[in-house]
């Protein structure tokens, strides 16, 4: 089997879906559509993947990232878009799942108005089947630039609507942590707990502040020096040297809030936490294998597409016309959903398997059942 170097720095077998051609990957994951686009004037190279529209129009963020190969970009956009389908379904939203990636020629390249507007024109071609939103490398300004070319985008502040979803994502992650504590029979109280946060970006920073205010001790790892300095100055955060040191730290809760694929079965055996609940997408390198390994280690893993659903709930709720009270209720319901999944996972191979089963159950029930749940509130 072909091999590649994983995010954890070791050589591993390439997942079957990465070794497949694009059509085989789509069939394997159940995707409806994947489209490629390039714009010579702005230099934009982008991919949009729609996983499912069974519950409604498909919403998913636009990620700007430098990928080593096009195969890596395809693998990422397909995996992320599949996760968005599960995220919307488990959250009880009448929305489908999709994702887009902008392939950068070099790391850290700032977004421009011409690139964003070209991306907006690409999104517009889907006539609402795909609704774009914020993700890594994209901010409300970029979204507003996209919105100059398409109305099918959420998360801007001046042209589009929805604003920064980060606070809602952070609060949803906190609700997932509460359910995990209760499931383990611990007080739902963060005072005196140690939480290790990987990545102090928009969501990680807000989550850290909430936890500190609640009396938790927070230790963190962050690769960006300016971000570290800001968080140290404003929050008084304690930083460890790097991610490796963070994952080796003794803590009550580990919260990955950066990029995905940071935990595999080997790392699971070395972790010194009792709960994993973070805001990152695709935390596990191989969800089926790694979630089972965590269960065997006695570590309670809250599936990422449940824990980080707050931002999607806020943007989707705004798109669907939900009231502010309904959106807040659905973000609060992350705690209830997490409790349900953790309980059902006791008789299954892992919490990930239980979460996917719940998502598929809701997808099978159809959009009307989901919409009835919304209006019942």
Secondary structure, DSSP 8 states (H G I E B T S, - for coil): --EEE-TTSSEEE--HHHHS-HHHHHHHHT-SEEEEEEETTTTEEEEEEEEE-SSSSEEEEEEEE--SSHHHHHHHHHHHHHHHHHHHHHTT-S-EEEEEEEE-SSTT----HHHHHHHHHHHHTTTTSEEEEE-TT--HHHHHHHHTT-S-B--BSSSSSB---HHHHHHHHHHHHHHHHHHTT--S--TT-EEEEE--SHHHHHHHHHHHHTT-EEEEE-S-HHHHHHHHHHH--EE-SSHHHHHTSB-SEEEE-SSS--B-HHHHTT-B-SEE--S-SS-BSSHHHHHHHHHHTT-EE--HHHHTTHHHHHHHHHHHT--HHHHHHHHHHHHHHHHHHHHHGGGSS-HHHHHHHHHHHHHHH-HHHHHHHHHT-
